[in-house]
């Protein structure tokens, strides 16, 4: 009940990042994925289920989000925000 009332206490990065994710909802074997773009497209098509797998409080921001680092622009495949 304490967890429901106060949420997860994040004391170190390992507390916020899960080790593995189950992507069975994509209904595809690892060997069937052609590349990272294929995985990204499949996740977008199944976004609600993917967000539920990430856990409580995640929202989807954008795909191919441009990010500027040290005067260079990179594109982040999928950007999620954790509201909690």
C-alpha positions as CSV (number, residue, x, y, z in Angstrom):
1,X,0.0,0.0,0.0
2,X,2.9,2.3,0.7
3,X,4.2,1.9,-2.8
4,X,0.7,2.8,-4.2
5,X,0.5,5.9,-2.1
6,X,4.1,7.2,-2.5
7,X,5.3,5.6,-5.7
8,X,8.7,4.0,-6.3
9,X,11.6,5.6,-4.5
10,X,14.5,6.1,-6.9
11,X,17.8,6.3,-5.1
12,X,20.1,5.2,-7.9
13,X,19.8,4.8,-11.7
14,X,19.4,1.0,-11.4
15,X,16.1,1.7,-9.5
16,X,14.6,3.5,-12.5
17,X,15.8,1.3,-15.4
18,X,14.5,-2.2,-15.8
19,X,17.0,-4.9,-16.9
20,X,14.8,-6.6,-19.5
21,X,11.5,-6.0,-21.3
22,X,9.1,-8.6,-22.6
23,X,8.1,-7.8,-26.1
24,X,6.0,-10.8,-26.8
25,X,3.1,-8.6,-27.8
26,X,5.0,-7.8,-31.0
27,X,4.4,-11.5,-32.0
28,X,7.7,-11.7,-33.8
29,X,10.8,-13.8,-33.2
30,X,14.2,-12.1,-32.7
31,X,15.4,-13.7,-36.0
32,X,12.4,-12.2,-37.9
33,X,13.5,-8.6,-37.0
34,X,15.3,-7.1,-40.0
35,X,16.9,-4.2,-38.2
36,X,16.4,-1.5,-35.5
37,X,13.9,0.4,-37.7
38,X,11.8,-2.7,-38.0
39,X,11.6,-3.0,-34.2
40,X,10.8,0.7,-33.9
41,X,7.9,0.5,-36.3
42,X,6.5,-2.6,-34.5
43,X,6.7,-0.8,-31.2
44,X,4.9,2.2,-32.6
45,X,2.1,0.0,-33.9
46,X,1.8,-1.5,-30.4
47,X,2.5,1.6,-28.4
48,X,-0.1,1.1,-25.7
49,X,1.1,-2.4,-24.8
50,X,4.7,-1.2,-24.9
51,X,4.0,1.6,-22.5
52,X,2.3,-0.8,-20.1
53,X,5.4,-3.0,-20.3
54,X,7.7,0.0,-19.4
55,X,5.7,0.5,-16.2
56,X,3.6,3.2,-14.5
57,X,3.9,6.8,-15.5
58,X,5.5,6.6,-19.0
59,X,4.3,8.7,-21.9
60,X,5.3,8.7,-25.5
61,X,6.9,12.0,-26.7
62,X,8.0,11.5,-30.3
63,X,9.9,9.2,-32.7
64,X,13.0,10.4,-34.5
65,X,13.4,13.3,-32.0
66,X,16.3,15.6,-32.8
67,X,18.7,16.2,-30.0
68,X,21.6,18.6,-30.0
69,X,24.8,17.6,-28.1
70,X,28.0,19.5,-28.4
71,X,27.0,21.3,-31.6
72,X,26.0,18.0,-33.3
73,X,22.4,16.9,-33.9
74,X,21.4,13.3,-33.3
75,X,18.0,11.6,-33.7
76,X,16.7,9.6,-30.8
77,X,14.6,6.7,-32.1
78,X,11.9,6.8,-29.5
79,X,11.5,9.4,-26.7
80,X,9.5,8.6,-23.6
81,X,8.9,10.7,-20.6
82,X,8.5,9.4,-17.1
83,X,5.9,11.6,-15.3
84,X,6.4,10.2,-11.8
